[in-house]
Amino acid sequence: MKLGEKIKLVRKHRGLTQRELGERLHLDGNAANRIAQYESGFRTPKESRTKEIAKALNVREENFFTRAETPEDILRLMIWYDWEHGCSGCVPIDIVLLFDDFDEVGDFLKEWCKQKKKLKARKITRAKYLEWMLQWPTVKENN
């Protein structure tokens, strides 16, 4: 999913208009137009602006970047791919084998599978699943 499509999805999920998001970003009088340009892909926000958008939408900024540097990055890409294409949640084993820390990856996959099962069983709504995606991974508290 392209950056502009993600911005639009999250903005709508948050119940904001393009103008409201633009105002949260302190854009000038043409705020709605600038957001529309981002969402359509006509313009691409700079990294600093993308981080501001993530903050204004209350999501982890990693959702708007396609990096593949950590297990979380790879799994986040898979989760978004699944969202966009409506996959059954299956994860190719060769992707999992790329990681050194199988325990951590296993935990991430279990968490994702748990959320997918809740969604499939209609224990959570698609909006709740999206919210989980936007905040994933959850911060673990140290005991």
Kinemage of the C-alpha trace (Angstrom):
@kinemage 1
@onewidth
@group {chain A} dominant
@subgroup {mainchain}
@vectorlist {calphas} color= white
{ca met a 1} P 0.000 0.000 0.000
{ca lys a 2} L 1.394 3.371 -0.981
{ca leu a 3} L 2.065 6.105 1.561
{ca gly a 4} L -0.785 8.330 0.365
{ca glu a 5} L -3.261 5.458 0.564
{ca lys a 6} L -2.171 4.735 4.138
{ca ile a 7} L -2.528 8.381 5.136
{ca lys a 8} L -6.035 8.455 3.676
{ca leu a 9} L -7.020 5.170 5.342
{ca val a 10} L -5.816 6.302 8.756
{ca arg a 11} L -7.265 9.814 8.388
{ca lys a 12} L -10.683 8.361 7.601
{ca his a 13} L -10.290 5.800 10.395
{ca arg a 14} L -9.722 8.719 12.764
{ca gly a 15} L -12.816 10.489 11.399
{ca leu a 16} L -10.891 13.515 10.141
{ca thr a 17} L -11.378 15.558 7.001
{ca gln a 18} L -8.408 16.497 4.865
{ca arg a 19} L -8.714 20.047 6.144
{ca glu a 20} L -8.750 18.936 9.778
{ca leu a 21} L -5.593 16.895 9.280
{ca gly a 22} L -3.959 19.815 7.483
{ca glu a 23} L -4.862 22.092 10.375
{ca arg a 24} L -3.334 19.654 12.858
{ca leu a 25} L -0.151 19.944 10.792
{ca his a 26} L -0.373 23.758 10.883
{ca leu a 27} L -0.525 23.998 7.094
{ca asp a 28} L -1.565 27.303 5.583
{ca gly a 29} L -5.034 28.118 4.161
{ca asn a 30} L -4.787 25.399 1.515
{ca ala a 31} L -4.444 22.585 4.064
{ca ala a 32} L -7.048 20.285 2.502
{ca asn a 33} L -5.440 20.601 -0.919
{ca arg a 34} L -2.002 19.651 0.437
{ca ile a 35} L -3.412 16.561 2.194
{ca ala a 36} L -5.313 15.620 -0.981
{ca gln a 37} L -2.041 15.844 -2.914
{ca tyr a 38} L -0.326 13.541 -0.411
{ca glu a 39} L -3.197 11.063 -0.479
{ca ser a 40} L -3.384 10.969 -4.285
{ca gly a 41} L 0.371 10.537 -4.631
{ca phe a 42} L 0.715 13.811 -6.548
{ca arg a 43} L 3.108 14.964 -3.824
{ca thr a 44} L 5.131 12.887 -1.395
{ca pro a 45} L 5.697 14.355 2.049
{ca lys a 46} L 9.282 14.612 3.256
{ca glu a 47} L 10.287 12.227 6.031
{ca ser a 48} L 9.938 14.945 8.676
{ca arg a 49} L 6.408 15.794 7.458
{ca thr a 50} L 5.520 12.097 7.358
{ca lys a 51} L 6.547 11.826 11.011
{ca glu a 52} L 4.358 14.850 11.807
{ca ile a 53} L 1.434 13.194 10.013
{ca ala a 54} L 1.918 10.008 12.039
{ca lys a 55} L 1.951 12.016 15.252
{ca ala a 56} L -1.136 14.006 14.228
{ca leu a 57} L -2.945 10.739 13.444
{ca asn a 58} L -1.708 9.060 16.637
{ca val a 59} L -0.027 6.092 14.952
{ca arg a 60} L 3.435 4.629 15.043
{ca glu a 61} L 5.452 6.433 12.388
{ca glu a 62} L 6.865 3.097 11.217
{ca asn a 63} L 3.512 2.440 9.544
{ca phe a 64} L 4.347 5.081 6.947
{ca phe a 65} L 7.865 3.889 6.100
{ca thr a 66} L 8.787 0.774 4.162
{ca arg a 67} L 12.019 -0.267 5.754
{ca ala a 68} L 13.281 -3.806 6.088
{ca glu a 69} L 15.888 -3.443 8.804
{ca thr a 70} L 14.339 -5.306 11.734
{ca pro a 71} L 11.975 -8.239 12.250
{ca glu a 72} L 9.283 -5.714 13.175
{ca asp a 73} L 9.771 -3.922 9.838
{ca ile a 74} L 9.417 -7.122 7.808
{ca leu a 75} L 6.387 -8.284 9.741
{ca arg a 76} L 4.794 -4.838 9.521
{ca leu a 77} L 5.160 -5.017 5.731
{ca met a 78} L 3.516 -8.455 5.769
{ca ile a 79} L 0.668 -7.233 7.970
{ca trp a 80} L -0.003 -4.285 5.658
{ca tyr a 81} L 0.185 -6.557 2.610
{ca asp a 82} L -2.346 -8.847 4.253
{ca trp a 83} L -4.623 -5.861 4.991
{ca glu a 84} L -4.457 -4.589 1.436
{ca his a 85} L -4.870 -7.931 -0.301
{ca gly a 86} L -7.115 -9.743 2.178
{ca cys a 87} L -4.823 -12.732 2.549
{ca ser a 88} L -5.741 -15.594 4.787
{ca gly a 89} L -2.946 -14.706 7.183
{ca cys a 90} L -0.543 -17.357 5.966
{ca val a 91} L 3.114 -16.439 6.281
{ca pro a 92} L 5.636 -17.890 3.808
{ca ile a 93} L 8.174 -19.925 5.775
{ca asp a 94} L 11.092 -18.547 3.752
{ca ile a 95} L 10.273 -15.055 5.048
{ca val a 96} L 10.421 -16.260 8.647
{ca leu a 97} L 13.770 -17.959 8.036
{ca leu a 98} L 15.351 -14.568 7.258
{ca phe a 99} L 15.369 -13.721 10.954
{ca asp a 100} L 18.004 -14.569 13.534
{ca asp a 101} L 15.771 -14.270 16.600
{ca phe a 102} L 13.112 -16.920 16.046
{ca asp a 103} L 11.659 -16.465 19.536
{ca glu a 104} L 10.935 -12.791 18.898
{ca val a 105} L 9.555 -13.482 15.427
{ca gly a 106} L 7.450 -16.314 16.798
{ca asp a 107} L 5.969 -13.974 19.395
{ca phe a 108} L 5.171 -11.394 16.705
{ca leu a 109} L 3.560 -14.011 14.478
{ca lys a 110} L 1.505 -15.399 17.367
{ca glu a 111} L 0.256 -11.917 18.215
{ca trp a 112} L -0.703 -11.297 14.581
{ca cys a 113} L -2.396 -14.691 14.292
{ca lys a 114} L -4.367 -14.023 17.480
{ca gln a 115} L -5.665 -10.721 16.085
{ca lys a 116} L -6.500 -12.309 12.710
{ca lys a 117} L -8.484 -15.054 14.454
{ca lys a 118} L -10.408 -12.466 16.480
{ca leu a 119} L -11.220 -10.592 13.284
{ca lys a 120} L -12.289 -13.732 11.433
{ca ala a 121} L -14.477 -14.818 14.361
{ca arg a 122} L -15.936 -11.290 14.477
{ca lys a 123} L -14.778 -10.822 18.058
{ca ile a 124} L -13.250 -7.541 16.898
{ca thr a 125} L -14.273 -5.216 14.093
{ca arg a 126} L -12.162 -4.388 11.066
{ca ala a 127} L -11.682 -0.935 12.604
{ca lys a 128} L -10.341 -2.491 15.829
{ca tyr a 129} L -8.003 -4.690 13.789
{ca leu a 130} L -6.771 -1.625 11.904
{ca glu a 131} L -6.177 0.157 15.196
{ca trp a 132} L -4.129 -2.827 16.402
{ca met a 133} L -2.084 -2.625 13.179
{ca leu a 134} L -1.459 1.079 13.655
{ca gln a 135} L -0.155 0.610 17.191
{ca trp a 136} L 1.736 -2.667 16.625
{ca pro a 137} L 3.981 -3.851 18.154
{ca thr a 138} L 2.637 -3.151 21.575
{ca val a 139} L 5.121 -1.963 24.149
{ca lys a 140} L 6.046 -4.684 26.603
{ca glu a 141} L 6.460 -3.609 30.195
{ca asn a 142} L 9.591 -4.740 32.026
{ca asn a 143} L 8.876 -6.581 35.240
